[in-house]
Amino acid sequence: MATREEIRAVFVDPQLDGMERLYGAIGEILLTGAAFENAYSLVIAAGDVQSTTWIQFCVQCATRFDEPPEESEFLAVLEEFSRIHVGA
């Protein structure tokens, strides 16, 4: 199972454009006081470029790990990067 540090490494080097917009979209909602799960769901449900970027990132990450990380750990790192992006 991938460690949190291994997961962070793929976020640091996403090998995909658009992750900053994804972090920003989630982060802006977090700044309103929303829970991460709600912010994440809203951004993904919108079907915009950010949700497409997330899907592409997830698919691409499948080849970057020997075993897929736990979803909760993967999303925890997404939350961390989104909060950092907006200074939350």
C-alpha positions in Angstrom: 0.0 0.0 0.0 1.3 3.5 -0.9 2.4 5.7 2.0 1.2 9.2 2.4 4.7 10.4 1.3 4.5 8.3 -1.9 1.0 9.8 -2.6 2.3 13.3 -2.0 5.1 12.6 -4.5 2.6 12.1 -7.4 0.8 15.3 -6.4 4.1 17.2 -6.4 4.9 15.9 -9.9 1.4 15.4 -11.4 2.7 15.1 -15.0 -0.6 16.7 -16.0 -1.6 20.3 -16.6 -4.6 21.7 -14.7 -4.0 20.4 -11.2 -3.6 24.0 -9.9 -7.1 24.9 -11.2 -8.4 21.8 -9.5 -6.8 22.7 -6.2 -8.1 26.3 -6.5 -11.7 25.2 -7.3 -11.8 22.9 -4.2 -9.9 25.4 -2.1 -12.2 28.3 -2.8 -15.1 26.2 -1.6 -13.2 25.2 1.5 -12.6 28.9 2.3 -16.4 29.3 2.7 -16.3 26.8 5.5 -17.5 23.8 3.6 -16.3 20.3 4.5 -13.8 18.8 2.1 -16.2 16.0 1.0 -18.8 18.6 0.0 -16.3 20.8 -1.8 -14.8 17.8 -3.7 -18.3 16.6 -4.6 -19.3 20.0 -6.0 -16.3 20.4 -8.1 -16.4 16.8 -9.5 -20.2 17.0 -10.1 -19.8 20.3 -12.1 -18.2 18.3 -14.9 -15.9 21.2 -15.8 -12.3 21.0 -16.8 -11.3 20.5 -13.1 -13.3 17.2 -12.9 -11.8 16.0 -16.2 -8.4 16.8 -14.9 -9.0 14.8 -11.7 -10.2 11.8 -13.7 -7.1 12.0 -16.0 -4.9 12.3 -12.9 -6.5 9.3 -11.2 -6.2 7.2 -14.4 -2.6 8.2 -14.9 -1.7 7.5 -11.3 -2.8 3.9 -11.7 0.5 3.3 -13.5 2.5 5.2 -10.9 1.8 2.9 -7.9 2.5 -0.8 -7.6 -0.8 -1.0 -5.6 -3.5 1.7 -5.7 -3.5 3.8 -2.5 -6.4 3.8 -0.2 -9.0 6.2 -1.5 -9.2 8.0 1.8 -5.4 8.6 1.8 -5.5 9.8 -1.8 -8.3 12.2 -1.1 -6.6 13.4 2.1 -3.6 14.5 0.1 -5.9 16.2 -2.4 -7.5 18.1 0.5 -4.0 19.0 1.8 -2.9 20.4 -1.6 -6.2 22.3 -2.1 -5.9 24.0 1.3 -2.3 24.9 0.7 -3.2 26.3 -2.7 -5.6 28.8 -1.2 -3.8 29.4 2.1 -6.4 27.7 4.2 
